[in-house]
Amino acid sequence: MSSSLTLICIQTHLTQYHYQSYSILKKHLLKRIYQTLPSSSVHQRALQPTLVVFPECIGSWFYLMHVPMPHFLKNFFFNFIPGKSLIRQHLFSKHTLFIIYTLIINLYSFCKQLWHNYSQNRTWSGLFTRSFFRLFSRKTCETYLKLFSELAKETNCTIVAGSLYTERLELILNQNKHYNIHYTSEGLYNMSCVFEPINGNVCLIQGKQYPVADEIKFIDRYLPSSSIYSIPYTNINIGIIICADSWFPQFYEKFIDFNNNQKKFLFIIVALNMIDKNKNEWIYPWSGYSYFSTPNDVNIKHIQNLTLEQAWYTYAIKRAYNHLDKYFKNDFGVCCCHGIMSIMNDLQANGASTILLKKNVQMIQEAKTYKNYTILTCDI
């Protein structure tokens, strides 16, 4: 058993170009993984296990590759220079036009989704968004599972595959003592999967329990208890946290039962900070908690006085670190993987990825980045 783990946090910078086809996206992500792998030898990587982390919602935009269209429209939507299109000066963005086109060719199926979700007491915008994502949820999930399974097998890495919006997934243990993914056809959730090396099987799933205010309009809260995964050939356990869940102390209490002081523990936070395309909210004053109640340990003076980035570090990264410091005696760490994104000049996101470790009782901030397409790496 190896005593260490190579951690690779890939802060992606993806655009509509990458999402136009499966082959383009796979080639791009595979290239990024190989850039940082400690060895080109699969055998050597088995002796030195590697964990690769991608950001939240990386699979949510797979619907872009599942809408059939003629070649000239594909060029119009996917192969243009950002900022050069005159369409931004008009009423509709390219992404809005893409949605309109998609609904026209899927009108009957979309109306069925609207009817199915109408009784769920949501806002009109929430009903529309939920029905749109449900329209592609099975296809996008199948693409997500296929892509990251292949990446895990081809690189012999354990992969935390960010997340996607899909129906609730379950892991069912089969006769060979391997897990199979079961589609429940229920609801719409923000789900994350972890993929094993060698065989590429899904070994852990986690759903978002505290959606942000914009998400709660169209997705469901994932309520099953959290679980952990032991990285093969290491003495390291990992737990997955999806973005806003990391801001809530009650979420961490679910991991107390997994306390094992014979093993190191690593919290993996996958995140995506969606922003208004006209301003950078990451550096704006933090407005506090939305929708869910503010936890008792939050300093009210920090609201409107810290930037969102400062609040994120204080009440997410440091909260995860302090929880581990309270319950685990061995070395441990927190890895937060953010994504940078700009799709059709409309869907935009930024953030700061961070790896925070405790080694030999000392806190070490191994790496931090902001805005750039960056790969963080260290040994745990």
N, C-alpha and C positions, 0 to 999 in steps of 0.2 A: 504494500500500500504506500502510495506517495504521500509525503507529509505536506505538500504544498499544491497550490492550484494557480494556474495562470488565468487572470481575469482580464477580459477584453471588453471594454464598453465602447460601442460604436455609436457616436452621435451623428446620425445620418443627416444629410441635406438632400431631400428628395423633391422632385418636381413632377409635373404631369408627364414629362418625357419618360421617366423611369416606370410609370404605372401604365403605359400604353400597351405593354405586352409582358407575358410571363418570362420570356427568354431574356428580354432587356433587363428586367428587375433582378432576375436570378444571377445573371452574369455580373451585374453591378455589385450586388451584395457579396457574391462569392469572391470577387476581386478584393473587396474591402477586408474580408476575413483573412484571406491569404496574405495580405500586406503585413499583418501583425502576428501571424502564427509563429511560435518560437522555433518551429522546425518544419521542414517540408516532408519529413518522414512520418507516415502514419503510425508506424511502430513506436517511434520516439514520443509522439504525442500521446500515445496510450500510456506510456510511462510517466509523462508529464501532463496530467489532465488539464483541459482548457475549458473555460466557461465564457461564452460569447453572449452579450446582452444587447438587445435592440430596443428602441423606444416605444412608448404607448401608441396605439392606433396605427401602427405601421401597416396592418392588414385591413384597416377600415376603408381604405380607398381602392381596394382591389376591384370594386365595381367599375372603375374606369376602363379596365381591360375586358369587361364582359358585355359591353354594348356594341353590337355589330354596326358598322357604318362604312360607306364608300371611302375610297382612298383620299379623295379631296377633302372630305370632312375630317378624316383622321389627321391630315396635315394641318388643317385649320385649328383643331383643338389641341394637338399634342406637340407639334413641331414648329413652334414659333419662339421668337426671342422675347423674353419677359420685358415688359415695359415699353415695347415698340408697337404694340397693337393699338390701333385707333379705337377698337371696340370699348376700351376702358372709358372713353370720353362719352359714351352713349349710355342708354338706360340700363342695359344688361351687361354683366360680366360674361366672359367666355364660359365660366363654370355654370352660370345660370342658364345660358343657352344650351350647354351640354345637358343639363337636367331637363329642360323643356323638350329637347330632342329625344332623350331617353324615355320620358313619360309618353310622348306621342307614339313611339313604337311599342310601348308596353302598357298602353292605356287600360286594357281590360284587366290585366294582372294587378296593376296599381289600384284600380277601383276596388277590386276584391280585398286588397290589403287595407284600404281605407275603411271598408265596411267591417272587416274583421276587427280592426283596432278602434273603431268609433266609440264603443261602449267603455273604453278604459279611462274616461274622465281626464283627458289631456287637453292642453291648449291646441288651437288650430295649427300653429306652427309645429308643435310637438307631434300632433297626429300626422302631419305631412312628412316630417323627418323620419318618424318611426316607420311609417308605411314604405317610404323610399328605401331605407336600409333593409327592411324585411323583404323587400322585393328581390334583393340580391344576397340575402344572408347565407343561404345554403351554398351557392356558388362561390362566394368570397371565402367562406370557411373551408371548403374543399381545396381551394387554391392555396390558402394559408397553410393548411396542414401538409399539403404536397410540397410546397416550396421549402418550408423550414425543416421538414423531414429529410428532404434531399440534401439541404445544406449541412445538416448535422451528420449525415452518413458520409458525405463526400469530404468533409473536413475533420471527421472524428472528434467533434466538439459537442459538449452539452450546450444547447442554445435556449436562452430565454427569449422567446419570439415576440417581444412587445405585447401587443394586444390587438383586438378587432371587435367590431360590433357584430354580434351574431346571436342566434338562439342559444338557449342554455345547453351547455355541453356536460356530459358525465363520463367518467372513466369506469369501465366495466372490466373486471378481472376475468380473463378467459381460462380455458382448461390448461393452457400452456403456461399459466401464471404470468401472462403479459396483459397489459391493459389495451382495451379497444375503446375508441371514441364512440359515444352514443349521442346522436342528435335527438333532443327531446321535442323539437318543434314548438317549444314554449318560449314566449316572450322575446325580448331583445336585451342583451347584456353586453357589457364591456368585459371580454374574456381574454385571459392570457394562458398560453401553454408553454411548457418546458419540454424539449425534445432530447432524447438520449443519444449519445454518440453510437457509432457502429450500426445499430439497426434503425435509428431515427424514429423510434416509437415515442408517443406522448407519455410522459411519466408524471406530470403534475399539471393540474389546471387551477386557475384562480379567477374569481370574478370581482368586479369593483363593487364595494359595499356602500361607499359614500360618493355617489356621482355629484359632480359640480352642478351649479344651478342650471346651466344650459343643457346638461345631459339629462337631468332628472325629468325634463319635459318629454323625453322620448325613450329612455331606457329604464329597465327595472333594476332594483337593488338585488345584488347577489347575496343570499343569506346563509348558504351552507358554511360550515366551519372551515377555517383555514387549515392547510396541511403543509408539510415540508418535504424536501427531497434531499437524499444523500448523494453527493457527487461520487460516481464510481472511482475506486482506487484512491480515495482521499478520506480524511477524517473531518470533512466539512459538510454541514447541512445548510440548505438555503430555504428562505421563505420569500414569496413573491408579494409585492405590494403594488397596486395600480394607482399611481398618481395621488389623488386627493385622499385616499385611505390613509396615507402616511401622516396626515395632519391631525388624526384623531387618536388619542391615547387608548380608547377602548378597543381599537382594532388590534393593538399590540398585545393586549391581555390574552388574546386567543392563542398566542404562541407560547405562553408560559408552560403549558403541559408538555411541550417539546424540549424543555430545558434538559440538556445533556452535557454536563461539564467535561465529558471525555472527548467532546468534539467542538471544533470551531463552528461559529454560526455567521452567516452572511445574509443580510437583508438586501434584496434586489428591488429597487424602486424603478418602475418603468413609467415615464411621464411624457406629457406633451402639453406645452403651454400655448393654446390657441390665442392669437392676438388679432386685434383690429388692424387691418392692412394699412390704416392711415396713422397709427401711433404704436409705439413700443411699450406695451403695458408692463413689461418685465421690469422697467425702471421707474414706473409710476408708483405713487403711494398705495400701500396695501389697504384695501377697504374692509378687511376682516372676513369672517366666515359668512357664507351665504347658504341659505336653505336650512342647514343643520345648525343646532345650537353651538355656541362658542364654548369650547372646553374650559373647565375651571382653572386650569393652569396657565391660561393665556393672559399676558400682561395687556390690559386694555389700552395702556398708553402707547403700545406699539401700533395700534390701528391708526392709519393715516400718517404715521410718523416713520415707519419702516417702508422701504420699497418692497414690491412683491418678491424680488429676488432675495432680499434680506429676510423677509418673513418666511419664505420657503426654506431657507437654510436653518432658521431658528426653530420652526415648528414642524418641519418634516425631517430633514437630514439629521439635525441634532436630537430630535425626539426619538428617532429610530436608534441612534447611537446611545443615548442615555438609557433607553430601555434595555439594550443588550448589556450595557455596563452594570445595570442593576441585577440582572438575572444570570449572566454568564461569566464564568471565571477565566475561561480560555481567551485567546486572541479572537477577535471578531472584526467585522467590517460592515459598512453600508455603501452600496453602489447605487447611484442614481443616474439613470440613462435618459437624457432628454433628446428630443428630435427637433431638427430644423426643417421647415417645410414651406414650400410656396407652390401651390397648385393653381394654374391658370390665373395667376395674379390675384386670387380670391381667397382660397384657404391658406392661411399663413400661421406659422408657429415658430417660436424660438425658446431658448432656455439655457441653463447651465448644467452640464453633466459633472458629477463629482464622485470621487472614490475616497472614503474616509475610513481609516483603519486604526485598530488598536493593536500594537505589537509590543510585547514585553512591557505592558502597563502604560506605554506612551501613546498618545494620539498622534497619528501621522496623516496629514492631508496629502495623499499621494498625487492627486491630479484634479485640476478643475479647468473648465473651458467655457467659453461663451460665444455664441453666434457662429463659430466656424464649424466646418465639417471636420471633426476631430475624432481620433481613436485614442482612448485612454487605456493604459495597460499597466498591470502590476502583478506581483506574486503575493498570494495570501498564505 
